[in-house]
């Protein structure tokens, strides 16, 4: 189970990098806000990191904070490097990424709290 969750996280992160670096003309048209897409994409990444945390060790606040900071750095580098492929890096996109990361990791925190309350 551990390897599966880690493999899915790595595959999704690579997929995310590819999709965020495709030229705009190669992306399928959507009727959704760009910011909502960023929120959802990084929310899924936050969830996948949460599942990896659950699989490898009990979730502690310190681990969540490290994961949050690492994912924010990943999202920031992803956003900045989009300028290299004729895309436009935006601060608001990065803010949407951070909001999604927060939501995804919050799910893990809530699951941990609920799990502890059920086991008492």
PyMOL commands that set and color helices and strands:
alter all, ss='L'
color gray80, all
select helices_A, chain A and resi 2-21+24-26+34-56+61-85+91-119
alter helices_A, ss='H'
color red, helices_A
deselect
rebuild
show_as cartoon
